[in-house]
Amino acid sequence: MAQPRARGWRIAQHLAVPALAVAVVALLPLAKTGNSPAADRWTPLTPAKVAFTQKTGATTTAQLLGFNDFHGNIDPPTGSGGLVNGVPAGGSEYLATYLKKLRDAAKSDGVKNSDTVVAGDNIGASPLVSAAFHDEPAIEVLNAMGVDLASVGNHEFDEGVTELYRMQFGGCHPTDGCQDGDGFSGAKFPYLAANVTNKSNGLPILLPFTIRFYDGVPVAYVGMTLEGTPGIVNPAGIKNVDFHDEVETANKYATILGWLGIKSMVLVIHEGGAQTSPPAPLDPSGCANFAGPITDITKGLNPAYGVVVSGHTHRFYTCELPNSSGANSLVTSAGSAGTLVTDIRVTLDKKTRKFVDASATNVIVDNGVKNPDGTYQKDASGNPVRNPALVDAKVKTIADKYRVAVAPLANKVIGSITADITTTQAPSGETPLGDVIADAQLAYTKASAGAQIAFMNPGGIRASLTFANSPGGEAPGQVTYGEAFTVQPFNNLVVTQSFTGAQIKDVLEQQFVGFQGQTVQRMLQVSAGFTYTYSASAPVRSKVSDIKLNGVAIDPAATYKVTTNDFLANGGDRIPEPREGYGPRHRAGLRRRRADRPPGHRPHRAG
């Protein structure tokens, strides 16, 4: 009976902290000051540093360590995903070490306060070592790293709101129980979800914000995911919640917090952008040729949001972007999979409670062993040699427990390749691995369901297959279950449906922005024998032409059997759903059968 009481106390603490903080803020003195223009020295090719106001007296400093899109990467990611400009990077034991190093460095610089914040997707789309245990390992290593708060991301909703609550508050899995033998107490840090509300009462499903005090100066952290989350997660798990506009939500809370005397705010948001070449390689702390949804979001923000910690795009950058006042806010992102950490330093005016300045640098979580010439050591198979001196012992103990438990399944050889099969896009949007997966789906359902065409969503392909990668000591070219799982860490059903030729054209038009509410271009991966032509510059509804199957033009009135995963079949990526007029489904079976799964395997959804 002790566990329910303990969880109840944790929930009470979770709710009480921001309430107490607001009460304290209301009693603090407040002075007025005018804004001064931002320093005109920054270029997109240098680390960002924003000047906000002139100080009126005593100041204090704080460090914010930011990262995003961890995705349960307990181990260093492999292939190109584990390299930052040629530097081997990432892995939970190494990320923990760099967080400690950066905190110690700030302390040596006289910075008393340090908080670690994550901009969503801590869990979901995870490698097998975390996914096999319902992503409990990811939460446990983040707890051990000292994460202080996180926003929800779209992947926090992969298994629905109820499972997200379990990630926050703990408890055994409703189906598999506490299979690791020591229970699960949930995240020690608060998840923030300001723009996700219950349909029944309109209230946020989790805390919308939390408040930290730096030498008596309150700083509010407002957290949220992208408004477009419903289009990229399985609709079944989010039917009882609403996702709201990011700017409207952020500014609503800025107004409320401003009434309470809070003048400095940080937006932790799972939405972002990307810098693009030139130059090449891109500076991890640069902002070259930057574009993306976070630009317009920042443009609409109350200027009290001096810092925006972003994510979702898996790109690195530190930028100065204009907010609603025309002055700049600091906007950052740290790539993905724990390969970088953003070291943000802020100065606060104790009298006005406002940001004086903020700067950011992205630091690579280097896990390799350097040669004298500056290159990195590799083993006989060409994989980076990891540096044992950079391993955090506490996190390694947690990670090793799960590595040992999952090893028999993860290291099982299930196939072979003769060269890398990558996720590198051709100009058409096709990728070699995407085509292979679409071909496999077609082959699996051709005899059983009469499938003629297969489509695969690009967001469901999370890594390349690398010839030299040998995580279990297998020979180069041998592919293990763990490697295959990392490519597709989702337990989707394979679904075959009847489409008319006209409906197939609708599906292809839906890939492009502007058709039936589509907001992001997403190019479906297609099976062999299916071809079409498109012009991205053509008008909406008229971009796709010359659709053929095995060289024969598709008949708009004829019916064809099309295989997808059930993420797409349920309307994921805003692809038209069967209930909008498509034929009946034939569920060919699970991509990974239950008999192949270890106790506690987590089914994931593509997105």
PAKEDO-767520 format. One line per field, with one value per residue (C-alpha): x, y, z; residue in three letters; residue number from 1. Coordinates in pm, 1 decimal. Example, Ala and Ser with C-alpha at 12.3 -4.5 7.8 and 13.67 -1.06 7.14 Angstrom:
BEGIN
X <- [1230.0 1367.0] .
Y <- [-450.0 -106.0] .
Z <- [780.0 714.0] .
type <- [ALA SER] .
seq <- [1 2] .
This chain:
BEGIN
X <- [0.0 301.2 336.7 -0.6 61.8 412.9 285.7 10.7 268.6 482.5 180.8 100.1 459.0 445.0 145.0 252.5 592.6 468.6 190.6 439.5 673.3 398.9 313.6 676.2 702.7 403.9 594.2 912.1 984.4 980.5 1143.9 1079.2 1338.2 1344.2 1468.3 1786.9 1846.8 2025.8 2396.4 2456.1 2746.7 2605.4 2619.2 2462.5 2813.4 2895.5 2751.8 2450.3 2461.6 2162.3 2162.9 1818.6 1821.9 2069.8 2126.1 2004.4 2215.6 2314.6 2288.7 2301.8 2390.8 2253.2 2336.4 2077.2 2196.1 1965.5 1921.6 1634.9 1516.6 1703.1 1475.6 1598.9 1950.1 2114.1 2400.3 2589.6 2402.7 2566.2 2653.1 2621.2 2368.7 2651.2 2885.5 2883.4 3110.4 3316.0 3332.0 3187.6 2923.0 2636.6 2545.5 2391.8 2713.4 2894.5 2608.8 2601.7 2975.5 2947.9 2659.0 2874.4 3172.4 2965.8 2809.8 3156.3 3286.1 3001.1 3068.8 3433.8 3315.8 3121.7 2778.6 2587.7 2273.4 2242.1 1934.9 1911.9 1613.1 1499.5 1281.3 1076.8 1101.3 1290.3 1113.6 964.1 1133.0 1390.2 1648.6 1564.2 1758.5 1508.7 1199.7 1200.0 1128.7 864.8 1128.2 1170.3 1550.3 1540.6 1361.5 1591.7 1912.2 1768.5 1688.9 2047.6 2182.3 2003.0 1743.8 1537.4 1244.9 1127.4 857.6 648.8 720.7 512.3 675.3 571.1 223.7 319.0 138.1 -124.8 -184.1 -224.5 124.9 262.7 115.3 298.8 622.9 569.1 432.7 559.0 396.2 409.1 306.6 -57.6 25.2 385.0 410.5 743.8 950.5 1293.3 1244.0 1290.2 973.8 944.9 903.1 867.9 1044.3 1187.9 1161.0 830.3 701.8 544.0 248.6 102.1 -68.9 -218.3 -554.7 -823.0 -1131.0 -1349.2 -1240.8 -1002.0 -719.1 -358.4 -291.3 32.9 191.8 201.2 502.1 742.0 940.8 1305.7 1468.6 1817.1 1938.5 1579.3 1502.0 1215.4 1242.1 939.8 980.0 678.6 683.0 488.0 490.3 413.9 50.3 79.2 135.5 -199.4 -79.4 232.3 117.9 -141.4 -476.5 -605.2 -397.4 -484.5 -858.2 -939.0 -697.8 -657.5 -334.6 -331.8 -147.9 202.5 216.1 -129.4 -56.6 288.4 158.9 -138.3 96.7 331.9 42.0 -58.0 298.9 355.4 61.1 240.3 558.5 761.3 953.0 1195.7 1069.2 1210.3 1002.1 1092.7 922.4 928.4 934.6 1229.6 1407.2 1735.4 2042.0 2162.1 2484.9 2687.9 2914.6 3000.6 3038.7 2783.4 2894.4 2702.1 2667.7 2580.3 2257.4 2343.4 2053.8 1811.3 1445.2 1166.9 846.1 1031.6 1106.1 740.3 669.4 945.3 824.4 491.6 626.7 595.8 947.6 962.2 1062.9 1430.3 1535.0 1372.2 1503.6 1369.0 1382.2 1193.5 1394.9 1703.1 1923.3 2178.8 2183.3 2208.8 2024.4 1912.1 1556.2 1317.5 1022.8 699.5 876.4 1125.7 1410.7 1584.7 1538.8 1799.0 1685.6 1875.2 1866.6 2114.6 2065.8 1940.4 2023.5 2238.3 2511.9 2527.7 2445.8 2367.5 2549.5 2329.5 2441.5 2202.9 2246.5 1949.6 1889.6 1796.2 1598.2 1393.8 1389.0 1459.0 1716.6 2017.0 2182.3 2194.5 2447.0 2466.9 2724.5 2659.4 2911.1 2971.4 2937.6 3262.0 3289.2 3588.2 3959.7 4171.2 4482.1 4781.3 4682.8 4335.4 4148.5 3959.6 4052.3 3841.3 3821.9 3887.3 3531.8 3562.3 3350.3 3462.0 3653.7 3475.0 3670.6 3631.0 3763.5 3448.0 3199.6 2976.2 2972.1 2626.3 2453.1 2658.2 2527.1 2168.1 2241.1 2431.7 2138.4 1915.8 2186.4 2237.5 1863.6 1798.2 2119.7 1987.2 1723.8 1918.4 2220.7 2023.0 2135.1 1831.7 1985.4 2276.5 2367.4 2660.5 2686.1 2533.0 2160.8 2110.4 1840.7 2011.2 1747.3 1767.1 1635.1 1301.4 1270.6 1335.6 1588.2 1751.7 1630.1 1281.0 1251.7 1374.6 1114.1 832.8 945.0 945.9 592.8 474.4 648.0 495.7 138.2 144.3 38.2 -174.4 -366.3 -308.9 -110.3 9.4 163.9 322.4 390.9 619.4 620.9 968.2 932.4 909.7 1264.6 1497.5 1847.7 2050.9 2170.8 2549.7 2764.9 3046.9 2825.5 2865.4 2698.6 2692.8 3031.5 2876.9 3059.3 3040.5 2733.7 2532.5 2218.6 2091.7 1739.9 1859.3 1992.3 1669.6 1466.9 1667.9 1573.5 1201.0 1139.5 762.5 536.6 289.4 43.7 87.6 -242.8 -361.3 -654.8 -844.0 -780.9 -915.4 -668.1 -818.9 -769.0 -405.4 -356.5 -509.6 -261.5 28.0 -102.9 -132.8 247.7 267.2 191.9 -152.2 -351.3 -627.1 -449.7 -102.4 154.3 484.4 611.9 655.8 758.3 625.5 866.8 724.5 760.3 924.1 715.6 518.0 618.8 487.5 604.5 565.7 637.7 676.2 611.6 280.6 -48.7 -192.7 -393.2 -202.8 150.6 131.7 95.2 183.8 110.4 196.4 215.6 464.9 461.8 82.4 -105.8 -318.3 -691.3 -868.0 -1178.4 -1002.6 -929.8 -582.3 -457.1 -220.4 -16.2 93.0 151.9 -143.6 6.7 -62.7 -384.1 -517.0 -444.1 -90.9 113.7 -228.9 -255.3 -626.8 -784.3 -984.1 -1289.0 -1295.4 -1409.7 -1139.8 -1193.9 -1185.4 -857.4 -675.2 -440.8 -160.0 -2.4 254.0 587.4 743.6 548.3 486.7 685.3 995.5 961.7 1115.4 896.7 805.5 853.4 694.4 487.5 567.0 398.8 569.0 586.3] .
Y <- [0.0 228.7 285.2 460.1 698.1 771.5 843.8 1064.1 1265.5 1304.6 1430.8 1678.2 1803.8 1827.9 2061.4 2256.4 2378.6 2630.3 2747.7 2818.8 2988.3 3221.5 3314.0 3404.8 3607.7 3819.2 3940.5 4042.6 4410.6 4523.9 4821.7 4963.4 5006.7 5076.7 4846.1 4912.9 4788.3 4455.7 4479.5 4490.1 4246.8 3903.9 3729.2 3391.6 3243.4 3318.1 3184.9 3389.7 3648.3 3874.6 4197.6 4278.8 4566.0 4787.3 4674.8 4902.0 4760.9 4420.1 4122.5 3746.4 3478.3 3135.0 2848.2 2658.6 2331.8 2238.6 1936.9 1776.0 1465.3 1218.0 936.6 682.0 672.2 488.1 383.8 615.0 636.1 457.7 564.7 927.4 985.1 937.8 1190.9 1568.9 1709.7 1391.7 1378.4 1058.4 1177.1 1081.9 802.4 840.5 778.4 1044.7 1294.0 1269.6 1337.6 1647.6 1783.4 1753.4 1912.7 2208.2 2259.1 2253.3 2499.5 2740.4 2713.8 2794.9 3103.1 3214.9 3102.4 2973.5 2844.4 2570.9 2394.4 2124.9 2144.8 1917.1 2028.3 1712.6 1360.9 1212.1 887.5 720.4 608.8 458.9 186.3 -156.7 -122.0 144.3 51.5 -309.2 -181.6 77.1 355.1 330.9 315.7 652.8 818.2 655.9 775.4 1125.9 1127.2 1022.5 1299.1 1559.9 1682.6 1955.7 1994.6 1894.2 1985.6 1714.5 1635.0 1452.9 1119.3 1152.8 1079.1 768.3 543.5 792.5 1019.4 744.1 610.7 966.1 999.7 680.5 825.1 1128.7 973.0 614.7 280.4 -59.6 -107.3 -218.1 -519.8 -618.4 -503.4 -408.4 -654.9 -518.3 -616.1 -278.7 -88.4 239.9 570.2 795.8 1116.9 1317.2 1624.4 1783.9 1738.9 2064.4 2065.1 2415.6 2370.9 2024.3 2027.6 1778.4 1795.8 1738.5 2041.1 2248.2 2217.9 2128.6 1757.3 1830.7 2141.6 2429.3 2595.2 2582.3 2858.9 2859.7 3118.8 3248.3 3447.8 3548.7 3636.3 3423.5 3275.7 3094.9 2797.8 2736.1 2403.8 2272.4 2056.0 2154.3 2223.6 1978.4 1678.0 1515.5 1480.0 1281.5 1045.9 771.5 944.6 664.7 769.1 1140.1 1142.1 1300.7 1594.9 1911.7 2071.3 2449.5 2724.3 2768.5 3149.7 3205.0 2962.8 3103.9 3459.8 3367.6 3234.7 3529.0 3758.9 3556.8 3528.8 3898.3 3984.8 3789.0 3991.8 3747.0 3934.0 3671.3 3360.7 3065.2 2882.8 2512.4 2400.3 2090.6 2270.7 2408.7 2494.2 2431.6 2609.3 2512.2 2532.4 2725.8 2712.0 2344.8 2192.4 2385.3 2529.6 2355.7 2701.4 2877.9 2999.9 2998.5 3042.1 2958.7 2875.6 2679.3 2704.3 2830.4 3155.6 3254.3 3125.9 3343.1 3638.6 3623.9 3579.8 3822.6 3970.7 3839.8 3511.2 3600.6 3238.6 2969.8 2613.4 2426.0 2083.4 1843.3 1901.5 1716.5 2007.5 2215.1 2594.8 2900.2 3199.3 3551.1 3574.4 3870.1 3844.9 4046.5 4363.9 4352.6 4287.8 3950.5 3641.1 3366.8 3046.7 2718.1 2349.9 2070.2 1823.2 1488.1 1166.6 1337.7 1425.8 1790.9 2007.5 2377.8 2579.1 2885.8 3162.7 3436.8 3751.6 3878.6 4218.6 4163.6 4487.1 4464.3 4081.2 4100.8 3934.1 4157.5 3928.0 3566.3 3365.8 3009.5 2762.7 2408.0 2163.1 1828.1 1525.8 1374.9 1004.9 909.9 855.3 1105.4 1019.9 1258.3 1401.7 1496.5 1211.4 950.9 589.9 316.9 -55.3 -323.0 -284.9 91.0 181.3 460.8 351.4 488.0 666.5 491.7 799.5 987.9 737.3 839.1 544.8 607.9 621.3 326.2 109.8 182.0 134.4 -192.6 -345.5 -303.0 -391.5 -726.8 -793.3 -722.3 -867.7 -1215.8 -1060.3 -752.9 -954.9 -1215.2 -1208.4 -1186.5 -1103.8 -954.9 -665.0 -616.5 -237.9 50.7 107.9 470.7 725.9 979.8 1147.8 1171.8 1495.6 1315.9 1252.1 879.4 705.0 365.6 233.4 374.3 186.0 -135.0 -106.6 -36.9 -337.4 -553.5 -445.0 -530.1 -869.0 -951.4 -878.4 -967.8 -1330.7 -1298.5 -981.6 -933.7 -613.3 -431.7 -113.2 -21.9 315.6 390.3 715.9 874.7 969.1 602.6 535.3 637.3 518.7 372.9 13.4 31.9 -251.4 -205.0 -173.6 -477.0 -397.7 -761.3 -857.6 -1009.7 -1004.8 -686.7 -700.8 -917.3 -739.5 -799.7 -762.7 -464.4 -290.3 -353.5 -229.9 93.6 149.1 101.8 133.0 115.3 -183.7 -94.0 -326.9 -381.2 -283.5 -353.5 -151.1 -98.7 238.8 369.1 524.5 865.4 807.1 708.2 1041.8 1216.2 1036.6 1154.0 1512.1 1502.9 1485.8 1854.6 2160.6 2310.7 2003.5 1920.3 2093.4 1949.2 2177.1 1995.4 1822.4 1451.5 1226.4 873.6 592.0 365.1 3.4 -119.3 -87.3 215.2 544.5 896.2 1244.3 1553.0 1923.6 2093.3 2432.7 2330.4 2445.2 2258.2 1951.6 1946.6 1855.4 1481.6 1326.2 1021.2 767.3 413.9 61.4 -161.8 82.9 87.1 409.1 402.0 405.5 661.7 441.3 107.9 -41.1 -128.4 -302.8 -75.0 -169.1 81.5 70.5 152.7 490.9 601.9 402.3 591.8 930.1 989.7 1249.4 1383.4 1113.3 1050.7 792.7 480.8 610.7 899.0 659.9 401.6 31.0 -222.8 -306.9 -636.4 -653.7 -881.2 -903.2 -740.1 -637.0 -797.8 -1086.2 -1103.6 -1426.4 -1235.3 -971.2 -971.1 -918.1 -553.0 -471.6 -138.1 -108.2 224.3 423.1 572.3 947.7] .
Z <- [0.0 27.0 -346.0 -408.7 -115.5 -243.6 -592.1 -452.5 -258.4 -571.5 -767.5 -489.0 -493.9 -872.1 -853.1 -546.2 -667.9 -927.5 -697.1 -419.0 -665.6 -785.5 -427.6 -357.8 -678.5 -582.5 -275.7 -459.6 -534.1 -893.7 -1064.6 -1410.3 -1680.5 -2052.0 -2323.8 -2514.7 -2869.9 -2917.5 -2991.3 -3366.5 -3373.7 -3432.4 -3768.4 -3856.7 -3862.2 -3498.2 -3169.7 -3070.3 -2793.1 -2731.1 -2530.0 -2387.6 -2135.3 -1960.1 -1605.1 -1327.2 -1048.1 -914.9 -1148.2 -1119.8 -1370.9 -1456.3 -1687.5 -1888.3 -2040.5 -2325.1 -2547.2 -2735.3 -2919.5 -2699.4 -2824.9 -2572.4 -2720.8 -2433.4 -2662.0 -2897.5 -3228.6 -3519.0 -3871.5 -3975.5 -3694.3 -3446.2 -3607.1 -3573.3 -3844.2 -3825.8 -3445.6 -3289.8 -3046.3 -2818.6 -2579.5 -2235.8 -2035.9 -2236.9 -2229.8 -1850.0 -1836.5 -2054.7 -1852.0 -1539.1 -1715.1 -1830.8 -1487.5 -1330.6 -1589.6 -1515.2 -1144.5 -1206.8 -1395.4 -1089.8 -1214.4 -912.7 -1082.3 -1344.2 -1483.2 -1750.2 -1983.9 -2266.4 -2558.4 -2608.7 -2752.1 -2460.9 -2544.8 -2850.6 -3173.1 -2937.7 -2997.8 -2861.9 -2534.5 -2424.4 -2627.3 -2506.0 -2154.5 -2243.7 -2243.7 -1868.5 -1926.0 -2102.6 -1812.7 -1557.1 -1726.4 -1768.9 -1397.2 -1324.7 -1551.9 -1344.6 -1595.6 -1426.7 -1667.0 -2013.0 -2257.5 -2416.4 -2779.9 -3036.0 -2949.5 -2586.0 -2728.7 -2929.1 -2683.0 -2578.2 -2283.5 -2024.0 -2092.6 -2081.7 -1732.6 -1634.3 -1767.7 -1544.5 -1226.8 -1243.2 -1182.0 -1345.0 -1704.7 -1725.9 -1944.2 -1869.1 -1509.1 -1350.3 -1551.1 -1458.1 -1094.5 -927.2 -1020.2 -1202.4 -1021.0 -1325.8 -1417.1 -1129.2 -1351.3 -1454.5 -1806.1 -1930.5 -2170.8 -2185.8 -2522.1 -2468.3 -2291.8 -2198.6 -2419.0 -2113.2 -1906.8 -2117.7 -1863.7 -1949.5 -1916.8 -1727.0 -1578.8 -1828.5 -1664.7 -1375.2 -1206.6 -1103.9 -877.5 -948.4 -646.9 -585.2 -947.9 -1082.8 -1432.3 -1575.2 -1807.7 -2031.8 -2217.8 -2515.5 -2825.2 -3181.6 -3262.7 -3554.0 -3326.1 -3420.2 -3779.8 -3687.9 -3411.9 -3419.8 -3364.9 -3142.5 -2841.1 -2843.9 -2912.7 -2574.8 -2594.9 -2801.1 -2927.1 -2941.9 -3129.4 -2993.2 -3004.7 -2858.1 -2575.3 -2498.5 -2491.4 -2275.2 -2009.8 -2054.9 -1969.3 -1664.5 -1540.2 -1607.3 -1382.4 -1112.5 -1151.9 -1361.4 -1629.8 -1760.8 -1940.0 -2132.3 -2392.2 -2412.8 -2731.8 -2947.6 -3279.6 -3469.9 -3790.4 -3968.3 -4097.2 -4444.2 -4641.2 -4730.7 -4543.5 -4525.2 -4281.4 -4079.1 -3746.9 -3463.9 -3305.1 -3630.3 -3787.7 -4159.1 -4402.3 -4123.9 -4183.9 -4021.6 -3817.0 -3510.1 -3696.2 -3720.5 -3370.8 -3226.1 -3434.2 -3250.1 -2897.1 -2609.8 -2571.3 -2213.4 -2379.0 -2404.0 -2458.6 -2672.8 -2639.6 -2941.8 -3107.0 -3334.8 -3653.8 -3521.0 -3631.8 -3443.4 -3429.3 -3206.8 -3351.6 -3277.7 -3409.6 -3379.3 -3139.6 -3149.7 -3035.5 -3320.5 -3077.8 -3078.6 -2865.9 -2832.0 -3009.4 -2976.4 -3068.0 -2998.3 -3282.6 -3154.5 -2971.1 -2708.7 -2956.6 -2845.4 -2545.1 -2565.4 -2298.5 -2246.3 -2011.3 -1901.0 -1692.4 -1491.5 -1333.9 -968.7 -954.8 -1273.4 -1286.9 -1660.4 -1879.8 -1938.9 -2192.0 -2308.0 -2509.1 -2636.2 -2765.0 -2883.6 -2737.1 -2909.6 -2678.1 -2805.6 -2713.3 -2928.7 -2887.1 -3078.2 -3274.7 -3258.5 -3597.8 -3471.8 -3640.8 -3439.9 -3376.4 -3536.7 -3478.3 -3740.2 -3874.9 -3910.1 -3609.7 -3371.8 -3062.8 -2755.7 -2485.6 -2147.3 -1967.6 -2069.4 -1925.7 -1635.4 -1394.7 -1249.8 -1586.4 -1714.5 -1430.3 -1533.1 -1902.6 -1849.4 -1661.3 -1964.9 -2216.9 -2049.2 -2031.1 -2398.4 -2546.0 -2643.5 -2868.2 -2979.0 -3098.4 -3291.4 -3657.2 -3886.2 -4224.5 -4411.8 -4639.6 -4876.2 -4841.6 -4646.9 -4711.1 -4623.0 -4556.6 -4785.0 -4999.2 -5375.8 -5531.1 -5580.5 -5205.4 -5236.9 -5014.1 -5067.8 -4733.4 -4785.6 -5113.2 -4948.5 -4673.6 -4921.3 -5127.3 -4813.7 -4721.7 -5071.9 -5069.9 -4729.9 -4840.4 -5209.6 -5169.6 -4855.8 -4946.2 -5318.1 -5265.5 -5578.4 -5434.5 -5100.4 -4939.4 -4642.3 -4444.4 -4426.0 -4057.5 -3963.8 -4084.8 -3805.3 -3906.3 -4190.8 -4208.0 -4189.3 -4325.7 -4073.0 -3764.6 -3535.9 -3200.7 -3088.5 -3229.1 -3542.2 -3873.1 -4085.0 -4305.1 -4070.3 -3952.5 -3600.3 -3467.2 -3265.4 -3576.4 -3766.4 -3471.0 -3464.2 -3829.6 -3756.4 -3381.2 -3425.5 -3385.5 -3656.7 -3819.5 -4190.6 -4352.3 -4707.9 -4841.9 -5166.7 -5334.3 -5659.6 -5897.5 -5819.5 -5449.2 -5508.1 -5683.5 -5378.9 -5152.8 -5370.2 -5385.7 -5007.0 -4983.9 -5074.0 -4865.7 -4917.7 -5019.8 -4768.9 -4481.8 -4537.9 -4373.2 -4436.6 -4749.3 -4676.4 -4963.9 -4936.5 -5013.8 -5285.3 -5390.9 -5711.7 -6026.6 -5906.8 -6072.2 -6111.5 -6206.6 -5994.2 -6016.9 -5678.6 -5840.8 -5998.8 -5841.5 -5543.5 -5658.3 -5987.4 -5884.3 -5966.2 -6312.2 -6520.8 -6244.7 -6356.7 -6217.6 -6398.6 -6690.0 -6727.6 -6653.0 -6338.3 -6418.7 -6194.7 -6179.1 -6122.5 -5779.8 -5654.9 -5339.9 -5146.4 -4840.1 -4574.7 -4201.4 -3978.5 -3886.2 -4243.0 -4260.3 -3957.0 -4114.6 -3988.1 -4180.9 -4289.3 -4554.7 -4633.3 -4406.9 -4505.0 -4319.9 -4568.4 -4838.7 -4889.3 -4907.6 -4623.0 -4453.4 -4457.1 -4158.5 -4266.7 -3923.9 -3701.4 -3842.3 -3534.1 -3393.7 -3020.7 -2993.3 -3103.6 -2834.0 -2487.6 -2181.7 -2166.2 -2532.8 -2609.9 -2927.8 -3096.1 -3365.8 -3666.3 -3695.6] .
type <- [MET ALA GLN PRO ARG ALA ARG GLY TRP ARG ILE ALA GLN HIS LEU ALA VAL PRO ALA LEU ALA VAL ALA VAL VAL ALA LEU LEU PRO LEU ALA LYS THR GLY ASN SER PRO ALA ALA ASP ARG TRP THR PRO LEU THR PRO ALA LYS VAL ALA PHE THR GLN LYS THR GLY ALA THR THR THR ALA GLN LEU LEU GLY PHE ASN ASP PHE HIS GLY ASN ILE ASP PRO PRO THR GLY SER GLY GLY LEU VAL ASN GLY VAL PRO ALA GLY GLY SER GLU TYR LEU ALA THR TYR LEU LYS LYS LEU ARG ASP ALA ALA LYS SER ASP GLY VAL LYS ASN SER ASP THR VAL VAL ALA GLY ASP ASN ILE GLY ALA SER PRO LEU VAL SER ALA ALA PHE HIS ASP GLU PRO ALA ILE GLU VAL LEU ASN ALA MET GLY VAL ASP LEU ALA SER VAL GLY ASN HIS GLU PHE ASP GLU GLY VAL THR GLU LEU TYR ARG MET GLN PHE GLY GLY CYS HIS PRO THR ASP GLY CYS GLN ASP GLY ASP GLY PHE SER GLY ALA LYS PHE PRO TYR LEU ALA ALA ASN VAL THR ASN LYS SER ASN GLY LEU PRO ILE LEU LEU PRO PHE THR ILE ARG PHE TYR ASP GLY VAL PRO VAL ALA TYR VAL GLY MET THR LEU GLU GLY THR PRO GLY ILE VAL ASN PRO ALA GLY ILE LYS ASN VAL ASP PHE HIS ASP GLU VAL GLU THR ALA ASN LYS TYR ALA THR ILE LEU GLY TRP LEU GLY ILE LYS SER MET VAL LEU VAL ILE HIS GLU GLY GLY ALA GLN THR SER PRO PRO ALA PRO LEU ASP PRO SER GLY CYS ALA ASN PHE ALA GLY PRO ILE THR ASP ILE THR LYS GLY LEU ASN PRO ALA TYR GLY VAL VAL VAL SER GLY HIS THR HIS ARG PHE TYR THR CYS GLU LEU PRO ASN SER SER GLY ALA ASN SER LEU VAL THR SER ALA GLY SER ALA GLY THR LEU VAL THR ASP ILE ARG VAL THR LEU ASP LYS LYS THR ARG LYS PHE VAL ASP ALA SER ALA THR ASN VAL ILE VAL ASP ASN GLY VAL LYS ASN PRO ASP GLY THR TYR GLN LYS ASP ALA SER GLY ASN PRO VAL ARG ASN PRO ALA LEU VAL ASP ALA LYS VAL LYS THR ILE ALA ASP LYS TYR ARG VAL ALA VAL ALA PRO LEU ALA ASN LYS VAL ILE GLY SER ILE THR ALA ASP ILE THR THR THR GLN ALA PRO SER GLY GLU THR PRO LEU GLY ASP VAL ILE ALA ASP ALA GLN LEU ALA TYR THR LYS ALA SER ALA GLY ALA GLN ILE ALA PHE MET ASN PRO GLY GLY ILE ARG ALA SER LEU THR PHE ALA ASN SER PRO GLY GLY GLU ALA PRO GLY GLN VAL THR TYR GLY GLU ALA PHE THR VAL GLN PRO PHE ASN ASN LEU VAL VAL THR GLN SER PHE THR GLY ALA GLN ILE LYS ASP VAL LEU GLU GLN GLN PHE VAL GLY PHE GLN GLY GLN THR VAL GLN ARG MET LEU GLN VAL SER ALA GLY PHE THR TYR THR TYR SER ALA SER ALA PRO VAL ARG SER LYS VAL SER ASP ILE LYS LEU ASN GLY VAL ALA ILE ASP PRO ALA ALA THR TYR LYS VAL THR THR ASN ASP PHE LEU ALA ASN GLY GLY ASP ARG ILE PRO GLU PRO ARG GLU GLY TYR GLY PRO ARG HIS ARG ALA GLY LEU ARG ARG ARG ARG ALA ASP ARG PRO PRO GLY HIS ARG PRO HIS ARG ALA GLY] .
seq <- [1 2 3 4 5 6 7 8 9 10 11 12 13 14 15 16 17 18 19 20 21 22 23 24 25 26 27 28 29 30 31 32 33 34 35 36 37 38 39 40 41 42 43 44 45 46 47 48 49 50 51 52 53 54 55 56 57 58 59 60 61 62 63 64 65 66 67 68 69 70 71 72 73 74 75 76 77 78 79 80 81 82 83 84 85 86 87 88 89 90 91 92 93 94 95 96 97 98 99 100 101 102 103 104 105 106 107 108 109 110 111 112 113 114 115 116 117 118 119 120 121 122 123 124 125 126 127 128 129 130 131 132 133 134 135 136 137 138 139 140 141 142 143 144 145 146 147 148 149 150 151 152 153 154 155 156 157 158 159 160 161 162 163 164 165 166 167 168 169 170 171 172 173 174 175 176 177 178 179 180 181 182 183 184 185 186 187 188 189 190 191 192 193 194 195 196 197 198 199 200 201 202 203 204 205 206 207 208 209 210 211 212 213 214 215 216 217 218 219 220 221 222 223 224 225 226 227 228 229 230 231 232 233 234 235 236 237 238 239 240 241 242 243 244 245 246 247 248 249 250 251 252 253 254 255 256 257 258 259 260 261 262 263 264 265 266 267 268 269 270 271 272 273 274 275 276 277 278 279 280 281 282 283 284 285 286 287 288 289 290 291 292 293 294 295 296 297 298 299 300 301 302 303 304 305 306 307 308 309 310 311 312 313 314 315 316 317 318 319 320 321 322 323 324 325 326 327 328 329 330 331 332 333 334 335 336 337 338 339 340 341 342 343 344 345 346 347 348 349 350 351 352 353 354 355 356 357 358 359 360 361 362 363 364 365 366 367 368 369 370 371 372 373 374 375 376 377 378 379 380 381 382 383 384 385 386 387 388 389 390 391 392 393 394 395 396 397 398 399 400 401 402 403 404 405 406 407 408 409 410 411 412 413 414 415 416 417 418 419 420 421 422 423 424 425 426 427 428 429 430 431 432 433 434 435 436 437 438 439 440 441 442 443 444 445 446 447 448 449 450 451 452 453 454 455 456 457 458 459 460 461 462 463 464 465 466 467 468 469 470 471 472 473 474 475 476 477 478 479 480 481 482 483 484 485 486 487 488 489 490 491 492 493 494 495 496 497 498 499 500 501 502 503 504 505 506 507 508 509 510 511 512 513 514 515 516 517 518 519 520 521 522 523 524 525 526 527 528 529 530 531 532 533 534 535 536 537 538 539 540 541 542 543 544 545 546 547 548 549 550 551 552 553 554 555 556 557 558 559 560 561 562 563 564 565 566 567 568 569 570 571 572 573 574 575 576 577 578 579 580 581 582 583 584 585 586 587 588 589 590 591 592 593 594 595 596 597 598 599 600 601 602 603 604 605 606 607] .
